[in-house]
Amino acid sequence: MRKVIGIGETVLDIIFRDGQPISAIPGGSAYNAIVSLGRSGVKASMISETGNDRVGKMITHFLEENGVDASYIHVYPTSKSPISLAFLNERNDAEYIFYKDHPNDRIEYVYPDIYPDDIVLFGSYFALNAVIRPQVYAFLDYARQRGAILYYDVNFRSSHRDEVMKITPNLLENLELADIVRGSSEDFEILFKQNDADAIYQSQISFYTKKFIYTRAAEPVELRADGGFQKQYPVSPIETVSTIGAGDNFNAGIVYGMIKNGITRHEIDNGLTEAQWDGVIQSGLQFSAECCGSINNSVSVEFGNKQKKELEAALAAMEE
């Protein structure tokens, strides 16, 4: 089976409502998506780092119990694992405070074997951070050379607003490496002071990649792709409990949809059909909506089991 490799930060999310902690869940942008994919029957691995502490053990164990290969998590022997405080407002959107104990020496990541049509999911500040950029770039370049599909979620937080100029070269490299770019209106407002999908696509994205997904919370998803293809996808109204993992699980659904629908490197290079795009975007919306209905950062085990059965049936049909 094709596999998905996530590379990104790991944290323990402590979630607050009305000033009181209500939950503590392992998280991280790529991490949340990878957990959902593991629950949904996708063969998945996570490349990251933790401290040598109780939180780090929780983060690693949570991956393993959800079917994700955690053998590429590097443990720093003398550092503490990162913590994130997420404060939910009346709309159940979160504001964050991050606490990180950065080690002095950065490690060289051990790579999993990568084969053509595997999918690499990367993004957020982890994919821009100058401290670990040589290792992250080397892995992404290796994956690209091995024929993997690279999915980039920009996911740029306002807490790094003052670093935009500094990280721009790394951002442009990521756009150049990526096959599909997904970003939110908040990302591009911070990075480029733009909030129009067409303007962003024409001025910032299309030179690097033709496949662009633009999300705007509860507003329709905007797609721009090869040959001038564009389409809007409405977001069904739902009652949210937490939006913390909404974007991460949208990414998970897109990746799941690509595997379920047998979308390969060849098809990515030659342009997806409208029906193929419809399938993967709807999968993204479905995963995102499921996650927003609970306090968890990923889809539920019950939802994942249902997706697992559908995936098994789809893959079996492809083999016939």
Secondary structure as UniProt FT lines:
FT   STRAND          3..7
FT   STRAND          11..17
FT   TURN            18..19
FT   STRAND          20..27
FT   HELIX           29..39
FT   TURN            40..41
FT   STRAND          43..51
FT   HELIX           54..65
FT   TURN            66..67
FT   STRAND          68..69
FT   TURN            71..72
FT   STRAND          73..76
FT   TURN            77..78
FT   STRAND          83..88
FT   TURN            90..91
FT   STRAND          94..99
FT   TURN            116..117
FT   STRAND          119..123
FT   HELIX           125..127
FT   TURN            130..132
FT   HELIX           133..145
FT   TURN            146..147
FT   STRAND          149..153
FT   HELIX           158..163
FT   HELIX           164..177
FT   STRAND          180..184
FT   HELIX           185..192
FT   HELIX           197..200
FT   HELIX           201..205
FT   TURN            206..208
FT   STRAND          212..216
FT   TURN            217..218
FT   STRAND          219..224
FT   HELIX           226..228
FT   STRAND          230..233
FT   TURN            244..245
FT   HELIX           246..260
FT   TURN            261..262
FT   HELIX           265..270
FT   HELIX           274..292
FT   HELIX           301..319
//
